[in-house]
Amino acid sequence: MANEALPVAPAQGRPGEGQSRWSPSYNFQKRLFILPAVLLTLCLVAFPTVFGIYVSFTEWRLNAPDGRSFNGLDNFRTIANDGRFWNALRNNFAFVFVGVPLQYVIALGLALLLNQNIRGRKAFRVIFLLPFMLSPVAAGWMIGRSIFDARWGPIVNVLDDHFGIEWSFYADGNRAMFSLILLSSWYSIPFILVMLLAGLQAMPREIFEAARIDGADWWQTLRDMTWPLLLPVSLTAVVLRMVFEFKLIDIILVVTGGGPGNATETLTAYIYREGYQSLNVGYGTAMAQVFLLTIIFIVTIFVLTVGRRVRDVV
């Protein structure tokens, strides 16, 4: 009895062990796990997109008693002849193709500076990140409506009292656009700065030591090593900023409201006013569809062009 062997229970395998990964039940389990994500995507992305395309081909005013009616391409014909639409799109291009390069150049210079072993580096990092900690509305009110104010702003008073220069940041459309681009850049530079600084700190130090030993100066190191290695991070940062600048509306509404006239109005602000304030949902949705296709086209061209260079480097 003492030497009688006790029965041993069979070893329990892992759940699903012995089940082929290609079996129908295993595939069903995988599909079951991704089903919530698919349903969420359909509800929040696919359905609004399809419905928006449909609405863009309709005459739909929320204050009209006859409701929604199909009008074919009438909304898009109106867009083609709408000078306000093209002016707003031109302003978007100014924010993207002037503001984003300005943001990137300044952010790159600050990232290279903060990547050095300078005194007070941590404090400077916090200071340079302060603008991005504000909301765009707060930044627009603090800078655009207070510091840039034509009557009580400190910059205007200093120019008038000490230099005899009468200046207004919003006296005409060109000055207002320039001021808003500066304001948007001031707010957005920390975003690019953080990404570039992270990319710089992730670079292996050995290759830079080898370049220094080989006699490469600062400019050669930046041009032939630092800049190419930063291209993947730079591409991501610039694409995100391009999309954000295309969608810019909060600073515009707070600071100038699109004025003087419609000189600083962006397409997002125009769509908001047409769709939500004028209740012309059909036309506003049609403009949104055209705007979306424009953003997709420009961003795709940029990614394909710069991405080819990134692949060559990587």
FENBELMO-V355145 format. One record per helix or strand. SS is the DSSP state (H for helix, E for strand). FROM is the first residue (numbers start at 0). TO is the last residue. Records with the same first field share a line. If there is no record, write none. Layout:
BEGIN
SS: FROM-TO  FROM-TO
END
This chain:
BEGIN
H: 23-54  73-79  82-113  120-132  135-146  153-162  172-200  204-212  217-245  249-254  266-276  280-312
E: 57-60  67-69  279-279
END
